[in-house]
Amino acid sequence: MDTFTAIADPTRRSIMELLAANGQLSATDISSRYSISPQAISQHLKILRETRVVDVEKRAQQRIYRMNPDALLEVEEWAKRYRNLWSRRFEALDAVLKREKERSAADSAAGPATKSIEGKDRNDDERV
């Protein structure tokens, strides 16, 4: 399983947020904060551990978990690429909209007697 799949699950993301906020917690502390079984939390922690999203330290009978910030670098780089791509697209759209707005403002400032494509006064048909 890869990092993206590991963090796709809302419970695992919640565990990550919990660890980020608290620094480190034991497996017991983590499972006590959820209404699902300790075995289910253990499986989520196993996936996070195998994908190196979290680090674990064994202290006597306890396992202490903490976030591994380096594991999320791949996700961060991926997100950055798409943020840059979309930023460029939005900047291009802004430029198009600005040109259209300026053109519309120029057309409005020219008044009602502007010429159509055929060269006739737009108001000629209305005067008939």
WORA-V411012 format. One line per field, one symbol per residue. ss: DSSP state (a for helix, b for strand, c for the rest). phi: phi as a letter, one per 20 degrees, with the letter a starting at -180 (. if undefined). burial: I if it has 24 or more other ideal C-beta (glycine too) atoms within 12 Angstrom, else O. Layout:
# WORA-V411012
ss = ???
phi = ???
burial = ???
This chain:
# WORA-V411012
ss = ccaaaaaacaaaaaaaaaaaaacbbbaaaaaccccccaaaaaaaaaaaaacccbbbbbbccbbbbbbcaaaaaaaaaaaaaaaaaaaaaaaaaaaaaaaaaaaaaaaaaaccccbcccccbcccaaac
phi = .egfffefeffffffffffffdnbbfgfffffeceefgfffgffffffffemfcdccecleddddbfdfffeffffffffgfffgffffffffgffffffffffffffffnfefeeffneffegffef
burial = OOIOOIIOIOIIOOIIOIIOOOOOIIIOOIIOOIOOOOOOIIOIIOIIIOIOIIOIOOOOOOIIIIIIOOIIOOIOOOOOOOOOOOOOOOOOOOOOOOOOOOOOOOOOOOOOOOOOOOOOOOOOOOOO
